[in-house]
Amino acid sequence: MENSTNNALPDIRHTGVFQAPIQKVWEAVATPEGLSAWFMPNDMQPVVGHEFHINAGPYGMSPCKVTEVDPPHRLAFRWGKDWTLVFELKELDGKTEVTLIHSGWSADQVTEFNQPHTIVRETMDQGWAGLHQKLGRYVEA
């Protein structure tokens, strides 16, 4: 039992429509260059089972593992010991709807850095709101 479901916190979800073709958005979320441009430096490859690291600056190198690849619609990877990140892309007549889901939150868990999920989740939610906009600016440029 990794997560005690009774104390699960809601996933972080951000959805928006970007003025960019789906392939361009896919490359922004499913390649190391694209992901680095708006998120954090990494050596991700869109291959199920690929283990990689995100350079989380002051928090050091975060281990990750790709769990789902369905180009150009869905990419998911494990991040650290608790979290999963999912990017869902939907084509809308030349534009792309992007939903970002950050799951794996539990009220009775702490991060690798001993911070309670309840506190970190709030910070991350705000961070993802900004990053979602940054992704939009990147793909619309």
C-alpha positions in Angstrom: 0.0 0.0 0.0 1.8 3.1 -1.2 -1.0 5.5 -0.7 -3.5 5.3 2.0 -6.5 6.2 -0.1 -8.7 7.4 2.8 -6.4 10.4 3.3 -5.8 11.1 -0.4 -5.8 14.7 -1.5 -7.3 15.8 -4.8 -5.1 15.7 -7.9 -3.8 19.0 -9.2 -5.3 19.6 -12.6 -4.8 22.5 -15.0 -6.5 22.6 -18.4 -6.3 25.1 -21.2 -6.4 25.5 -24.9 -3.3 26.7 -26.7 -3.1 28.2 -30.2 -0.7 25.5 -31.4 -0.9 22.2 -33.3 -0.9 19.1 -31.2 2.4 17.8 -32.6 4.2 21.0 -31.4 2.6 20.7 -28.0 3.5 16.9 -27.8 7.2 17.8 -28.5 7.0 20.4 -25.7 5.9 17.8 -23.2 7.5 14.6 -24.5 11.0 15.5 -25.4 13.9 16.5 -23.1 14.4 19.7 -25.0 10.8 20.7 -24.9 10.3 19.9 -21.3 13.5 21.7 -20.3 12.3 24.9 -22.2 9.4 25.5 -19.8 9.7 23.1 -16.9 13.1 21.9 -15.6 16.3 20.4 -17.1 15.9 16.6 -17.6 17.0 13.6 -19.7 13.5 12.2 -20.3 12.8 10.0 -23.3 9.2 9.1 -24.4 9.8 5.4 -23.9 7.8 3.4 -21.3 10.1 2.2 -18.5 12.7 4.9 -19.3 14.3 6.1 -16.0 15.5 9.7 -16.0 16.1 12.7 -13.7 14.6 16.1 -13.4 17.1 18.7 -12.2 15.0 20.4 -9.5 17.5 23.0 -8.7 17.8 23.4 -4.9 16.1 20.1 -4.4 18.7 18.3 -6.5 18.1 15.5 -9.1 14.7 14.0 -8.9 14.3 10.4 -10.1 11.5 9.7 -12.6 10.2 6.8 -14.7 8.0 7.0 -17.8 4.9 4.9 -17.3 2.7 5.8 -20.4 3.3 7.0 -23.9 0.5 7.4 -26.4 1.7 10.0 -29.0 0.5 12.7 -29.4 -2.2 12.3 -26.8 -0.8 11.1 -23.5 2.4 11.0 -21.6 2.8 10.0 -17.9 5.7 9.5 -15.6 6.4 8.8 -11.9 8.2 11.7 -10.2 10.0 11.0 -7.0 8.6 8.5 -4.5 4.9 9.5 -4.5 3.9 11.5 -7.6 2.7 10.9 -11.1 2.6 13.6 -13.8 0.3 13.2 -16.7 0.0 15.3 -19.8 -3.2 14.8 -21.8 -3.5 16.5 -25.2 -6.6 16.8 -27.3 -6.7 18.2 -30.9 -9.2 20.9 -31.4 -9.3 22.2 -35.0 -5.6 23.3 -35.2 -5.5 24.2 -31.5 -4.6 21.9 -28.6 -6.3 21.4 -25.3 -3.7 20.5 -22.6 -4.6 19.0 -19.3 -1.8 18.6 -16.8 -2.5 16.2 -13.8 -0.2 15.9 -10.8 -1.4 13.0 -8.6 -0.2 11.0 -5.7 -1.1 13.4 -2.8 -1.9 12.1 0.7 -2.6 14.1 3.8 -0.5 11.7 5.9 2.6 11.6 3.7 5.7 13.8 3.6 8.0 14.4 0.6 11.6 13.2 0.4 12.4 16.6 2.1 10.2 15.9 5.0 7.6 18.5 4.0 3.9 17.5 4.5 2.0 16.9 1.3 -0.8 19.2 2.5 1.6 22.2 2.4 3.6 21.2 -0.7 0.4 20.5 -2.7 -0.7 24.2 -2.3 2.7 25.5 -3.4 2.8 23.0 -6.4 -0.8 23.9 -7.4 0.2 27.6 -7.8 3.5 26.6 -9.4 1.7 24.4 -12.0 -0.8 27.2 -12.8 2.2 29.4 -13.8 4.0 26.6 -15.6 0.8 25.7 -17.6 0.8 29.4 -18.8 4.6 29.2 -19.5 4.0 26.0 -21.6 1.3 27.9 -23.5 3.6 30.8 -24.2 6.3 28.4 -25.3 4.1 26.5 -27.8 2.4 29.6 -29.1 5.7 31.4 -29.8 
